[in-house]
Amino acid sequence: MKLTNFPVLLFVIGLSINLMTASVCLAGSDATSQLKNTIDEVIKIAKKDSMESSKGDRRIAMQKAIDERFNYSQMVRRSLGKTYDSLSDQKKQNFIKLFKGLLENSYASKLESYRDEKINFLDEVVKGKYALVKTNIVRSNNTIRVDYKLILGNGQWKVYDFVIEGVSMIRNYKAQFTKIIRRDSYEVLVEKLTKKINELEKGSKATGNL
C-alpha cells in the first residue's frame, strides 16, 4: 500500500531538525515554550562541533530530544482507532515501538541536512489538556503553515499530531492502517511496518509502499 503521507512526514520532521536560524516566538503558555525549547535543543545539538565527527552520536542525541516531545502512545492510539482498544497491552507496546521506529528511521537521513529557515510561532489555542500551536516556516522560496497538536501530561506538553497546510499526519496514517487491517489483518500491518523499518535501517531507497 502506498504511504501517501511519507513526503509530508519527512518534511515536518525535517522542520524540527533543520531550523538553523533563530525562531520568533509569541508570548505564549507552557505549550509554546516547551515546543520551542525542544526545537532550540535540537538546533544546539546540530551545532556541536564535538559531535560532528560522529553522525551516529549526533543522530541519537537529536532523536532523544525529539522523542521527549513526542507522545507516541497518543499517536498510535489515534492512528489505529478502534483496533487499538482490541489489542492486548503487550501488542500495544509492540506497535508503539514499531511506530516510533518508523518515524525515527524515516527522518534519520534528514539529520545531516541543514537549510537556513526560520520558524515563526504565530498563535496558540489551549483548551484544558489540549493545545494547538500555530506556526509557519519561512523558506527561501515560500512559507509553509505547520500546526502542532499537543496534549498535557505530568506537566509536559507533547506533540501527538502535525497539520501541514491542512493535512494531518495522523489522519493519513489512520486511513492507511485501517485499509490494510480491513483488507488483510492487523498482523499483516505489523509485517509491512516491520519490513519498511528494516528497509529504512539498511538505507535502501524508500519506495513509499508498505
N, C-alpha and C positions, 0 to 999 in steps of 0.2 A: 504494500500500500504506500502511496506517495505521501511523504511528510511535507505538506504544503507550507507548514509553519517554520520549517528549518531556517530559511533565509531570515525570517523575522526574528526568530530566536537568537541566531548568531549575531544579528545586528544589535539587538537590545543588550545582550551580554557584552558585546563589544563596546557599547556606550559606557559601561561600568569600568572598563579597563583602559579605554583609550582617551580619557579626558585629561589631556596633558596641560591644559591651561586652567586658570582659576575659575571656580564656579561662582555664579552670582546667586545669592540666597536671600529670599524674603525673610522677614522676622516671623518665623512660624513656631509651631509647637515642637514637642519632642520627636514627633513622626518625621518632620522635615529635617531636624538637626541630626537625628540618628542616621537617616539615609545619607545625608551629606557627609557625615563623619566616615561612613563606610567607603564612599567614593574617594574621599580625601586620603584614607588609609591605603587604598589600592594604588592611588597615584604615588604616594610616598614609597610604597614597596617597589613600584616600577622604576623609580628614580634612584634606587640604592645602587651605587656603583659596586659595592662589595658583593652584590648578588648577581651582577651581570655575567660573571664567568660560569654561573650555574643556572641554566634555564630551568632545570628541574626544581631547584630550591625556590626560585622566584615564582614559579608556577604554583607550587604547593602553598606558598605564603599568600599569594593572591586568592587562590581558591578558598583558603581558610577564612580570609577576611570577608569574602563574598558569602560563603556558607553561613557565617554568623548572622547575616542579614536576610537570608532566605528561610522561609518556613516550608520545607519540603513536604512535611506531613499534610499541610493545607493544600499544597499544590496537587498532591496525589489524590487526596480526598475529593477535590473538585474535578480533577481530570477523569477519575474513574466513575464518579457519580454513584448510582445505586450499587454497582458492583463492589465498591469499597466496603459497604456495610455487610456484604455477604462473606467477606474474606475472614479467615482466622487471623489472630494477632500476628502470628509468625509470617503469614503471607503478606500482611500489610507492611510489616517491617522489611520484608524481602523486596517488595515492589518499591518502597521508598528508597531503598538502597540502589535499585536499578534506575529509578528516575533521576536520582542525584548523580549517578554515574553518567547517564545520558547527557544531562545538562553540562556537567563538568567537562566531559570529553568533547562535547560539541563546540565549546568555546576555547578549548585548550590551545588550538592553533592561533587564536587571536592574541594570546598573552604577550607575544613578542612583536606585535604590530601596533604602532602608535601613529596618531594623527593629531594635529593641533585643532582641537574642538573645544567648545565651551558649553556648559550646561547652565541654563537659567531656571531657577526654581520660581515658578510663577504664582502658585496658589496652593492651598490645601483645604480639604474638607474633612473634618473629624466628626464622626457620629459614634459615640460610645467607644467600642473597642476596634472600630474600623476607621481607616483613614485613606484618603486619596490625595497623593502629592502630584501636582501637575508641573511638568517641566517641558522645556524644549531644548533641543540640541542644535546649536548653531554650527553649521559646517561651512566650508568654503563656498559651496555652490547652492546650498539650500538649508532649510530649517525643518527639523523633524519633531513632531509632538510626541512625547512619551509620558504616560501617566503610570504611576506606581500605586498599586493597591496593597495596603499593609494591614496587618492585624496585630493587636496588642496582647502580649502575654508576659507575665512576670516583669513588667516594666520595660519590655523591649518591643519595639515596632519592627515587624518582619514582613518582607515582601512575599505575597502569595500569588501575584499576577502582574503582568505588564500589559499595557494597552498602547500600541503604537499606531498612530494615525487611525484610531478607532478599531484596531484589530487586537483582540485578546489572545495572548499566548495559550492560556488555559482552556479557553473555549475551543481553540483549534485542536489541541491535544484531546479534549473530551470527545469531539466529533470523530476523530480518527480512531481513538481507542474503542469507542462504542461500536463503530462499524466493524472492527476486527473481532471484537468479542461476540457480536451478534452473528457475523458471518461464519466465524470459526469457533473460537473459545478463548477464555481468559488465559489458558495455558499456552495457546498459540501466540497471544500477545506477548507473554513473558519471553517465549522463544525468540520472537522477532526483535524485541528490545535487546535481549542478550546478544544476539548476532550483530545488531547495529553497534552496540558498545564495543564489541570485540573488533569490529572493522575500524572504528574510530581510534581505538587504542593502538592498533597496528599501523595507523597512519595512512590507511587506504583512502582514496578519494571517495567522499560520500556521494551516493547516487540519489539520495533523497527518498529511497524506498525502504520500507520496513519488511 
